[in-house]
Amino acid sequence: MEEKNKLTDDVRTMPQEGSGSLLAAARKQQNRTIEEIADELNLSVTQIRTIELDQSEGLPEPTYVRGYIRSYASLLGLDPEQVLEHYLNPNWQKGARLDDLPRGIGSASDSERSSVFSFGKLVMVAIVAGVFALWYTGKFDGLLGDQTAPVAQSVTAGPTATQPAESNTSTEIPDTTVVETSSELSEQAQTTSPLNQTADEVIAANESLEDESLQQRVGQVLVLDFNDTCWVDIRDSDGKRLAYKSYAGGEQLEVQSELPITVFLGKAAAVTAKVNGDDFDLTPHREGVFARFSIGE
């Protein structure tokens, strides 16, 4: 009891340092190792070191960090509330976003990646539309040219066909008319068939473009199924929060975004994930009980 009071008095008399520095000093006074603390708190050695250095890199939201500090202080026999009064976290106080944390990505900023991504989509759509317009115009003009030729031949052949009617008997006229009409119908049928075929091709091409455009608009589709309570924080590359709450076991969360998204899970073991309909393995992205990953980049 006297030792606990002494440690608490030391916390009160110490200069205004971060809570992590106070915890580290108390741990060393008790001759305890970081590994022992991490094992008893069910945290990783890296997380304990980060807390003692008053850093936020690799740690979850401040709400969780305060809980770790409170448990750490209790384990050392310190007053948790007094230790929390020294809680300094410059990175979070400056408003560092989740997507500002290191994620093993290139040096380009999210806004730059978003601009390049949007511009690339516009260029792709413009190229596809231009090629389709040229193809469709050339095809349709070619069909009109093929269809006009038989009509011109039919008109010029008209006077030649009527000349025998003037010199021969009237019974020969219906035969000539029947033959000519049958020929015209045959030519029209041949002309109509490619036209219908081309119309079907145009419709199919339009549907294909619509499907591609829809896929580009949807972007990423993430589905999370929960078998236990888990905190979720999902944001797009512009920093917009798409999900920021705790989900209970049995619930399902579906998130769609045109932009790349970053995901933080407070309890990775309670979640199964799918990305664009395919199973997504969370194991490589786990950090202790947490998981942090990005998709669409």
Number of C-alpha atoms within 10 A of each C-alpha: 7 7 10 13 13 13 20 19 13 15 22 14 9 9 10 14 15 20 27 26 19 23 22 19 16 20 18 11 11 10 9 13 12 18 14 11 18 17 11 11 13 11 16 17 16 16 22 23 16 16 25 19 17 20 18 20 15 15 17 18 15 13 8 12 17 18 13 17 22 19 16 24 24 14 15 18 17 25 19 20 14 15 25 17 12 18 21 18 18 12 14 15 9 8 9 12 12 20 20 13 13 10 13 8 9 7 6 8 11 18 12 11 15 18 11 12 15 13 11 12 14 11 11 10 14 12 11 11 13 11 10 16 12 10 12 16 10 11 13 13 11 11 15 12 10 11 17 11 10 15 14 10 11 14 10 10 12 12 10 10 13 14 11 14 15 10 8 10 9 10 9 13 16 11 9 14 14 10 10 15 12 11 14 15 11 11 14 14 12 12 17 14 10 12 17 11 10 16 13 12 13 15 11 12 13 13 12 12 16 12 12 12 13 11 12 13 14 13 14 18 18 19 18 18 18 20 15 15 16 19 16 20 19 22 22 23 23 13 16 10 13 16 17 12 9 12 18 14 13 10 12 15 13 13 14 17 17 18 22 19 26 22 19 24 23 22 19 24 18 17 19 16 19 16 18 13 10 11 11 14 12 18 10 9 14 17 19 16 14 19 21 21 17 19 14 15 13
